[in-house]
């Protein structure tokens, strides 16, 4: 059985979708409804990721991407160079 992703991994996945798929930049709000479509049957993972991202200051409680969140998404995309990353910035 595969290991369950950590809350941090899920939060970074949320950031990749928000920035890469939806093109959201720092200071822009995003739709949780849209994320539900991307996460489909993995809603508990989505909510864990959102909770962690909020705790890190990557998103606000009104679902707006922060500068810190955008930087984290960008850094994660750079760290994953060489691997195909859907939605990387």
HUVEN-V800910 format. One record per residue. N is the residue number from 1. RES is the residue in one small letter. OMEGA is omega in degrees with one decimal (999 if undefined). Layout:
n = [N/N]
res = [RES/RES]
omega = [OMEGA/OMEGA]
//
This chain:
n = [1/2/3/4/5/6/7/8/9/10/11/12/13/14/15/16/17/18/19/20/21/22/23/24/25/26/27/28/29/30/31/32/33/34/35/36/37/38/39/40/41/42/43/44/45/46/47/48/49/50/51/52/53/54/55/56/57/58/59/60/61/62/63/64/65/66/67/68/69/70/71/72/73/74/75/76/77/78/79/80/81/82/83/84/85/86/87/88/89]
res = [x/x/x/x/x/x/x/x/x/x/x/x/x/x/x/x/x/x/x/x/x/x/x/x/x/x/x/x/x/x/x/x/x/x/x/x/x/x/x/x/x/x/x/x/x/x/x/x/x/x/x/x/x/x/x/x/x/x/x/x/x/x/x/x/x/x/x/x/x/x/x/x/x/x/x/x/x/x/x/x/x/x/x/x/x/x/x/x/x]
omega = [-179.9/178.0/177.9/-179.8/177.2/176.8/178.7/178.1/179.1/178.5/178.4/174.8/176.3/180.0/178.5/179.3/-178.0/-176.4/-174.5/-177.5/-175.4/175.8/179.9/177.5/-179.4/179.0/179.8/176.5/175.7/-176.2/175.4/177.7/177.3/178.1/177.9/178.2/-179.3/-177.3/173.8/-175.7/-176.4/-177.2/176.5/176.4/178.1/-177.0/174.9/179.3/178.3/-179.6/179.4/-179.8/177.3/178.8/178.9/-177.3/-179.1/176.3/177.0/178.5/174.1/177.2/173.3/178.8/179.6/174.8/179.6/178.4/178.5/177.7/178.6/178.5/-179.9/179.2/179.2/178.7/178.6/-179.8/-176.2/179.5/-178.9/174.9/176.4/-178.2/178.8/175.6/179.3/-179.3/999]
//
